[in-house]
Amino acid sequence: MNRFALMAVLTAAVAVLLLSFAASGEFYQYEDENGSINFTDDPVNIPKKMKARKKVRKDSMGDPNGPVMAVNISRNQVLVPVTVSYRGREEQATFLLDTGANSCTISPELAARLGFNAKDGNSAMAQVVGGGVYRVGHTTLEYVVVGPNRKYDVGVSVISSGSNNDGLLGMNFLRGLRYHIDFDSQTIRWGD
């Protein structure tokens, strides 16, 4: 093997090694003297006197199906990325995590993207916050995926929420799941 070929092979091996380190998702958490929680992916950035209080975390934030997922938290509203499927059509959406909702909802816009026609589904009565009762379209999604959680045959109602999300992630999906919302890092850790 000539020197040029050997250098190319070594360069490729080093690149693969570096990529595997970057993909591991390891980062460090430490509490500073003011009690603030800080995160870094480089232990060199941790002040010397804080190194004793660091925690090494191996989270798969880059993996949408991993145990830790990034969410958007605004005004105490937790918006989570979800994948939904209806009649073989899969769509990415953003749902508001709502433990006060008995069941999941989807917006009329998401229903249209999924190809759901209100005439194809059942009609149901839905009571909303404030006591109002509305007739809504109701159907069953093939599945809903949030992080590492997948549930099949999830009932949803088509309701316009008037906000910037595609629906509500209600208790018919959340029931039985363990999760922790970290407002500081804007993440959800699923499981124990």
N, C-alpha and C positions, 0 to 999 in steps of 0.2 A: 504494500500500500504506500503510495507516495505521500509526501508531507502535506500537500494540499488536501488530499482526500482524508487523511488522518485529522487535520484541523477541522474540516467540515463535520466529521463524525463527532469529534469532541465538542464542538460548538452546539450541535444539535442535542447532544446528551445533556449539556449544561442548561440549555433552554428548556428541555423537558423537565429537568430537575427543578428549576426555578418556577415553572408553571405549576408543578405539583404542590410546591410550597404555597404559592399564591392562592391556589384553589382550595387549600385545606380549610380556610375560613377561620383560622385561629386569630383571636384578638384578646386584648387585655382590658380588664376593668379595674379601676382603683378609685378610692375615695380621697379627695384632697382635704387640706386642713380646714376648709369651709364646710365640709360635709357634702360637697357636690360629687356626683358620680361621673367619672370620665372614662372614655373608651379610646383605645388606640390599637392599631395593628402592628406597632413597632415598640418593643419593650424599652428601647433607648429613650423614648419620649416620656417615660414615667420618671418623675422626680425621685432622686435617691431615697429621701426619707419616706416616700410612699410605696417603695418596692415591696416592703414587708406586707402591705395590705392589698397587693394586687391579686386578682383572680384570673386564671387563664380560662378562656371560654372557647370551645370549638363548636361554633354554630355555622349552620349552612344557610346564611342569609341569601346567598346567590341562588340557592335551590328553592324554587317556589313551592316545592312539595316537602321541604325540610321542616324540622321541628321548630325552627325559629324563622319567623317571616316579618318583613318590614310592612308596616301599616302607616296610614296617614291619620294623624290625630289632630283635629281642629275643633276648638271649643267643646272639649270633652266628648266629641263624636269620633268613634273609631271606625275608619273606613278600611275594609279589607279587600284584597284582590281575590276573586273567585273565578272558577271555571264552571259553566253550566252547560248541560246538554239537553236538547229536546229533539226527538225524532232524528237522531244521528247528526244533528247540527250542533257544533260546539262553539261557545262564545266566551270571551274573557269579559269580566265585568267588575264593578266595584260595588260592594254592599256595605250598608251601615250595620255594624254589629248591634243588635237590639234584643237584650234579654227580656224586655217587656213585651215583645211581639210573640204571640203564640205560634205563628208560622211565618215562613219566608214569604216575601213578596217580590215581584219583578215589575219594573216600569213598563208602560205601554211601548216605549222605544226598544227596550230589550226584548219584549215579546215579539215585536216586529222583526228584529234582527234574527231571532230564533225561528221565525216563520210560524209563530203561533197566531191563529185567528180565533178571536173570542167565540165565533160560531162553532169551532171545533171542540171547545171545552165545556165544562159545566158552569152554571151560574150559581153564585153563592152570596150570602149576605155577610158583610164584614163590618165590625164595629171598630172605629178608630178612636184615638185619644180625643177626649172631649165628648164622647158619647154618640157621635154621628154614625149612622148605619147606611151603608151603600151596597148596591148590587154590583158585584165584581165578577170578572171572568176567573175561573179556577181551573188549573190543570196540574199535571204531575210531570216534573222534570225527570229525565232518565237518571241523571246524577248531578250532584253538586260537589265540587272539590274546593277545599280551603286548606292550604298548607298540606300536611300529610293525611288529612281527613277526607274521606270520600264516602258519601251516603247516596244510596240509590232510591229511586221512587220518592222524591221529595215533593210534597204538595206545595204549590205556590198560588197566590192570588195576584192578579194584575191590577195594581193600584198606582196611580200617579202620586209620587211623594212630594213633588214640587221642589226637590232639592237636587244637589249635584251627584247623586248616586243612582245606581241602576236597580236598587232594591234593598230589602231588609234581610239580614241573616237572623232568623228567628229561632225560637226554642225547638221547633221540630228538627232543626239541624244541630243546634248546640247542646241539646239534652244528652247527658252522659259523657260529654267531652270535658277534659281538664285543660285549662289554659290559664296563662298569666299574662296580663297586659302590662308592659313596661312603658309608662307614659314618657319617661325621660329619653329612652332610646327609640321610641316609636316602633316597638316590636311586640309580637305575641309569641310566647313560647308555648307550644302544644305538648300535652302529656305531663308526666310528673317532673 
